[in-house]
Amino acid sequence: MMYYQLLGPEITVAVLGLLVLAGSLLLPSHGKNALGYLTTIGLAAVLLAVILNFSREAIFFAGVYQIDMYANFFRLLFLSAALLIMLMSSRYTGLFGERKSEWFSFMLFATLGMMIMVAAGDLIMVYVGLELMTISFYILTAYLLNDRWSAEAGLKYLLIGAMSSAVLLFGMSLIYACSGSTVFTEIYQALLAGSERPALLAGIVMMMAGLGFKISVVPFHMWTPDIYQGAPTPVTAYLAVASKAAGFAVLVRILLIAFPPTSLDWKLILAVLAALTIIIGNLTALPQTNVKRMLAYSSIAQAGYILVGLVAANTYGLKGVLFYAMTYVFANVAAFAVTAVVEVAEGNAELESFNGLGRRAPMPAAVMTICLLSLAGIPPMAGFAGKLYLFSGAIQGGYLWLAFIGLLMSMISVYYYLHVAKAMYIGISSREDRVLLPVPVRIALWICLLGTILMGVYPGPLSELTELAVQLFSAV
């Protein structure tokens, strides 16, 4: 029996996105203000529905689409991130002018694309969700029409994103040619019975490269700093946390469900990429003077840490991937939320603009400091627990050298994170006026702060949730 009500979250987000888009075209100016509230309430309702049905599972359309606890975990992540982005952007969206309401609809479509990606059991469905997400982000990245940096970021993202999608699609076509199917389970059975072929190896490598672009893994990271710096800050935050998590979710499912271990030694390839990503991301972040650009290189390094868990591919490693992805949402959204506040107040996100923020806005400065320390993996914040899972999985899987590199680079990352804290608390600013925060931004910051601290001090509930989610791969 097919429980079609389990598809309700995707259907609701799709309908909500269309309604908001229609409302932005048909409603008068004073009526469009309600669309933001409609989006937030709708996302909260969908999030509640996913929570209530977390343990329910179903396979649709002969394996093309499957709702399981792994997919539900990432649905929770995307919807939580989207809600936090909606709250943190309450003041920033004023920069969009009359196009403010359409911004909500594109955010919903990007969320829908991610939800489709993580529940896909078929290569074509993965590609459909991926393109829905990325096309929405192409538009959102260039949403500040009068800002040349935003226009440049949008164009770069379009060109590089189209190229990476082409590489991914070509890889998928080679996999189909070798297996005769696009469904993950059928691909596994077909490749298990067959012999190694150059076309198969090329297809797997091209798919890994295409997804590597999406998750900003070295050497496919070249687009990240410019796009993150030029895009509107709420869009950058959503790109950094949700889009990256969607890419990792798909990569884990494909590598562990679709490809037999004999098809390619992908663990060694990913181990080398993880080490390079951690090292280059952290070292390149050190000299940055723009906070958004620094956070972009930081996100590259964070992708390397998450990749460590996939390399291990054991229980600890996979739990670490999911645990760290969730904690990363709260820490990173808070950092970008404070950056957005400074950008609106000062007109830019340069490090010097953060000078004196500890006196002008004590609460945001404190939240940003705590969340940056979480990204660095300092106990008792949530980032420490996440990295503990990741590095434990790597050591258990025989990758002690990779765990050592991750630990060393985590210590180095403290340096550039504390640069921001130093500017906020020691830096001298010519302005002494208070930075006023809208209520939704305060709510988002408090949620991020509580999430970062509670998941670090008491990681049990999230750890149990990730354990349920990774049961899908227990037989692998």
Stockholm file with secondary structure:
# STOCKHOLM 1.0

chainA/1-476         MMYYQLLGPEITVAVLGLLVLAGSLLLPSHGKNALGYLTTIGLAAVLLAVILNFSREAIFFAGVYQIDMYANFFRLLFLSAALLIMLMSSRYTGLFGERKSEWFSFMLFATLGMMIMVAAGDLIMVYVGLELMTISFYILTAYLLNDRWSAEAGLKYLLIGAMSSAVLLFGMSLIYACSGSTVFTEIYQALLAGSERPALLAGIVMMMAGLGFKISVVPFHMWTPDIYQGAPTPVTAYLAVASKAAGFAVLVRILLIAFPPTSLDWKLILAVLAALTIIIGNLTALPQTNVKRMLAYSSIAQAGYILVGLVAANTYGLKGVLFYAMTYVFANVAAFAVTAVVEVAEGNAELESFNGLGRRAPMPAAVMTICLLSLAGIPPMAGFAGKLYLFSGAIQGGYLWLAFIGLLMSMISVYYYLHVAKAMYIGISSREDRVLLPVPVRIALWICLLGTILMGVYPGPLSELTELAVQLFSAV
#=GR chainA/1-476 SS CCCGGGGHHHHHHHHHHHHHHHHHHHSCGGGTTHHHHHHHHHHHHHHHHHHHTTTCCEEETTTTEEECHHHHHHHHHHHHHHHHHHHHTTTGGGGGGGGHHHHHHHHHHHHHHHHHHHHBCBHHHHHHHHHHHHHHHHHHHTCCTTCHHHHHHHHHHHHHHHHHHHHHHHHHHHHHHHHSCCBHHHHHHHHHHSCCCHHHHHHHHHHHHHHHHHHTCTTSCTTHHHHHHHSCHHHHHHIIIIIHHHHHHHHHHIIIIISCTTTCCHHHHHHHHHHHHHHHHHHHHTTCCBHHHHHHHHHHHHHHHHHHHHHHCSHHHHHHHHHHHHHHHHHHHHHHHHHHHHHHHHSSCBGGGGTTHHHHCHHHHHHHHHHHHHHHTCTTSHHHHHHHHHHHHHHHTTCHHHHHHHHHHHHHHHHHHHHHHHHHHTCCCSCCSCCCCCHHHHHHHHHHHHHHHHHHHCCHHHHHHHHHHGGGGTTC
#=GC SS_cons         CCCGGGGHHHHHHHHHHHHHHHHHHHSCGGGTTHHHHHHHHHHHHHHHHHHHTTTCCEEETTTTEEECHHHHHHHHHHHHHHHHHHHHTTTGGGGGGGGHHHHHHHHHHHHHHHHHHHHBCBHHHHHHHHHHHHHHHHHHHTCCTTCHHHHHHHHHHHHHHHHHHHHHHHHHHHHHHHHSCCBHHHHHHHHHHSCCCHHHHHHHHHHHHHHHHHHTCTTSCTTHHHHHHHSCHHHHHHIIIIIHHHHHHHHHHIIIIISCTTTCCHHHHHHHHHHHHHHHHHHHHTTCCBHHHHHHHHHHHHHHHHHHHHHHCSHHHHHHHHHHHHHHHHHHHHHHHHHHHHHHHHSSCBGGGGTTHHHHCHHHHHHHHHHHHHHHTCTTSHHHHHHHHHHHHHHHTTCHHHHHHHHHHHHHHHHHHHHHHHHHHTCCCSCCSCCCCCHHHHHHHHHHHHHHHHHHHCCHHHHHHHHHHGGGGTTC
//
